Amino acid sequence: MLDRSALAVVLVIGAGSLIAQQPQGTPASHKRASITVPFVGCRTDGQVGPMEAPKGASPSLSIAPKESQQLAYYSSEIGFGVLAPRGWYCFGTYGSGGERLFVSPQPVDTGNLSSDDWSGFLGPAIQLNHSYGGTSGRFMVAEIIARVFPAYKAFATDVMRELSPSDSFSFGPYPKDTVTYRSKTVVEYSTPAQTDGLATRYGLKKNDNPIDGVTILVEREPDVLLLAVRLPPGSTGLTSAVIHQVEREAERRPQPGADARRRSR
């Protein structure tokens, strides 16, 4: 007989959209021995000016030995860091609405990131957005909550009152995204190739390869983390390690309550 705690409750919502409720707790696949990986500092620019790349110590992370030989830990002076293939380039931005970290095998076009003409990365890239729910970032927070965090719908509807009807949020997952609930506040997702979805809405352009990632609610406001990962075909086996590391970092942050509402700063 199967252990009930190991079962996932699966619901199909909309055409091609799969939502799975996974048991809470750290999956066995997340458990790894602590191994040191190289630290890579990333330059940052934003609201009060540029910041040089930090010089951090090589972190000890829970990761498989084979994966550790291919990955490094990239971080700017502020915000979360991410694992990415060694030898990639990185850059961060920040402002009143939140922070973003970009990691790419090609040099990041830093002059174009804040331009209205910038539409995202076309090729392999990793992007991590941290949007603040108590500032101008609340609009992105509310839009993501409307898509994948139904327990926090009240926050989204509260923010939506500030918008005109034509700018109202869409509730429910993107039709072709596959969405897996690790908990009420942690949602892993996958956007198929050549498809509009959660990842392509906020930084990566659709192409012939899928995009995987995770979105997480943290802090009391709440804030939203959105990770999008598209690795080269020969490196896709590293995707889960990248996702799980962000999940582990988020576990150390305060978690929002079920009655979270928007607060002004």
N, C-alpha and C positions, 0 to 999 in steps of 0.2 A: 504494500500500500504506500502511495506517495505521501510524504510529509506535506500537510496543508500549507505550512509556512513557506514552502518552496514553490508553490503554484503561483502563476501569474494570471490575473483576471484580464481577459482580452476583450476589448470592445471595438467594433468597426464603426467609424463615424465618417460619413461622406465617402465619395468615390476614391478608393485607393489610399485612404488615410487610416493608419493603424495606431491605436493607442493601447499600450499595455501597462497595467499597474503591477510593478515589480515589488517584491517584499522589501521593506525598509531595512537599513543596515548596509554594511559594506559588502558588496558581492565578492565571492571568492577570487574572481579574476582581478580584483583591485589589490589583493594582498601580495606584496613583494618584499624581498629583503631590501634593507636600506643600502643604497649604493651612491657614491659621489659622481656627479656629472659636472662638466665645465659650466661656469657662470659667464654669461655674455651680457655686458651692459649696453643699454640702448639710449641713444640721445632722444630728447623730448623737446617739444615746443608747444606753447599754448598761451593761455590768457595773460600771464605775467612774464612771458619771455622764455627763451630757450634754457634747457638744462643739459649739462654734459652727461655722458654715459656714466652710470655709477660703477664703482669697482667693488664688486661683492665677492664673498667667499664661495667656493664651489659647494652647492648644497648637497646634502645627503637625502636622497629621495627613495620612496618605495617603488622600485622599478625592477624589471627583469634584467639580468646581466646582459643579454644580447641586445636589448633595447638601449641600455645605458651607453653602449659603445657607439651608437649612432645618433644620440640626442644630446642637446645642450639645453641649459635653462636660460631663457632670455627675459630680461627685466629692465624697466626704466626706473627713474628715480622715485616715481610714485605709482601706486596701483599694484595690480596682480602681475605675476610673471607667467610664462608659458614654456613648455617643452617644445622644441622644434629640431629638425635635422641640423647637425653640426655644419658650420660654414655658411649659414644663411645670414641675411641682413635684417636689421630691425630698426624700428622707429616708433616713438610714442607721441600722442597728442593729449592735451588736457584742457579743461575749461570748466565753467560753472555747471555744465550738464553732466560731466563725467570724464572718463579717460578711455583712450583706445591704444592698443598695442598691435603693431603690424609686423609680421615676420615673413620674409619672402626669399626665394633663392636668387632673386635679382635685386639690385639696389632699389630701395623704396624712393619713389618720386615725392620727396617731402614737400616740394613747392606746390604740388597738385592736390594734396590731401584735403585741404580746407577750401578748395575751389568748388564753385557750383557746377563746374564741368566734370568733376571727378565722379566716376560711376562705379568704382570698385576694381578689384584685381581680377584679371581675366584668367591667369594661369594659377599654378600652385601657390598657396598662401595660407597663413594662419592669422586670424584676426580675433582679438578679445576686446569686447566693449564692456565697460562698467558704467552704467547709467544711473544717476542719482534720482531717487523718487521724490526728494524734497525740493528740487530745483527745476530748472528748465528741462532737465533730463526726464522729468516725469511723463512727458508725452511718449517717449520711446518705451519707458517702463510700462505705461498703461497699454500701449499697443501690443507689447509682447504678452502681458497678462491676459488681454482679451483673446489672444491666440491660444495659449497653452496652460494658463493657470486659473481654471474656473473657480477655485476656492477663494480667489482674491478679486473676483469680478467687481465687487463694490468699489475698489480703488479705480478700476478702469472707467466705470460709469461716472464716478466723481470727476475725474479729469475730463471725460468726454463732454461734460457740461460747459467747458470752456471753448469748445470747438463749434463751428457751424455745422449744421446737419450734413452738408456734403463732405465733411471731413471726419465723419463718425468712424469709429473703429469697426473692424470685422471680427466677430466672435467665432471661435473655433479654429482648428488647425488649417493650414494651407491644404488644399484638396489632395495633393500628391505627396506631401511630407509623411514620413513614418515617424511617429512620436512614441517614446517609451518613458513612462513615469517611474522614476526611481523613488519619488516621494511627492508630497504636495508642492515642494519647492525646488525639485531637481528633475528636469526633463531633458532626456537625450533625444536627438532628432537626426534625420537624414533627409536631404533634399536630392532627388534624382537628377541625373544629367539633363541638361537643356530644359530645366524646369524652374519656375519661380517658386520660392519658398522662404522659409524663415531666414536662411543664410543670405540669399541673394537680395533680400530687402534691405540689408544693413551693411554690405561691404564687399561681397564677392560676386562677380558677374557669373552667370550661368555659362557653362561650356559642356564639353563632351564627358566630363567626369562628375560624379556625385560629390556632395559636400556633407560632412558629418559634423556634429557638434553637440553642445549642451547649453541649456539656459538655466540659470539658478537665481532664486530670490534670496537676498541677504539683507541684513540690517533691518531696522524697524520701519523705515519709511514706506515701502521697502525699496531697495535698489535692485537692479537686474544685471547679472552677468550674462553675456551672450558670446559663446565661443564658436567660431566657424573654422573647420579644418579641411583643406583640400591639398593632399600630398601628391607628389608624382606617383605614377603607377607602380614603380618599384619600391615605394616606401609606405604604401597604404597600411601595411601591417603595424606601423607605429601609431596609427590614429587613436587607437583605444588608450594607449599610454598617455598621449597628449590630453585627451578628454578626462581621464581619471585623475590626472595630477591637478587640474583645475577644480575638480570636484573635491579633492582632498583639501586644497587650500581654502575653498569656500566653507568647509565644515568648521573651520576655526573662527568664522565670523558669526556674530549674533544672528539668530533666525527671526524672521518676521512672524508676528502672531496672526491668527486667522482673521482677526478684526482689523488688520492694518488699514490705515486710511492715509490719504495725502496730508502732509504737514508742510507748512511754509517755512522757509529759512530767511 
